[in-house]
Amino acid sequence: MNSSEYYILDVLENNDWNSNVNQVDHLIKKKFVLLVKKEIDNGYNSKEELVSSGISFTIFGLLRFDSSGVHKCCGSSSFKWNASIDFNEEKFSISRDRHGFGGDIRIDRITGLQGHRVGTYVLHEIINWLKSFNLKDDEEKFEMKPINLTDFDAQGVNGLRRKKLYEDAGIMLILKEEGSGHSDPNNKLLNLKLNKNWQKNIRVYEGIYGFKNYMFELYQQIDELSKKRKELEKENKELKEKNENLKQENRRKNKNMYLCGFFILVIIISVLVAIYKL
């Protein structure tokens, strides 16, 4: 049985945020709008017993926000993560390869997306799916197929992010000095952990009602931003009027000072003339 669904990820700045934040600040903090396609593919034997299952998440970059405005996402604009579990072999995989053969999982296909906890979100969803089969005590028997890691993104901040991504999910790594390596062969399903840090800056809008709610919130954000713009325009107009009034007041004072100076000069000249005649 195959199934698929689409939903929206609203990605804000990579920091903690209050769900009660006003809509203008929400719009200002917005960084990406992503479309997610989730697919599940189950395999059955002749007795209609579930023997294997697979899940995939394809992430499409729709919009990117920065100080200059709204843009179409750069790069290839999509990436894919997969996971599978085989109940006969008692093995599972997490990889960008559909069959789980070795490939690491990456998000750098969408320019600028790294560091926004999107990888943490997808890995959380994959682990949550693997745990949903309620294997309980048998989780210790299920071995993880190896994830091979390259040295391509192992340097600097990217290397630290990659290591943290896996280890926060309970996936231990064996790395060489240059950054390449693989996952620990002793990783078991029992060891995997749900990391919910993505909730700090990502909102999920699922299904028809999710899309409806997202569009409604986006309308609210734009409407509040429009009201804020009108308020700023009003304040700007008032400031201009005050500035003009100050200019007129300064001109009046300057004129009065000029006249006073002129009268004082006339008086001084008159006094000097009177003294001269004496």
Buried (B, 14 or more C-beta within 10 A) or exposed (E): EEEEEBBBBBBBBBEEBEEEEEBBBBBBBBBBBBBBBBBBBEBEEEEEEEBBBBBBBBBBBBBBBEEEEEEEBEBEBBBBBBBBBBBEEBBBBBBBBBEBEBBBBBBBBBEBBBEBBBBBBBBBBBBEBBBEBEBEEEBEEBBBBBBEBEBEBBEEEBBEBBBBBBEBBBBEBEBEEEBBBBBBEEBBBBBBEEBEBBBBBBBBBBEEEBBEBBEEBBEBBEEBBEEBEEEEEEEEEEEEEEEEEEEEEEEEEEEEEEEEEEEEEEEEEEEEEEEEEE
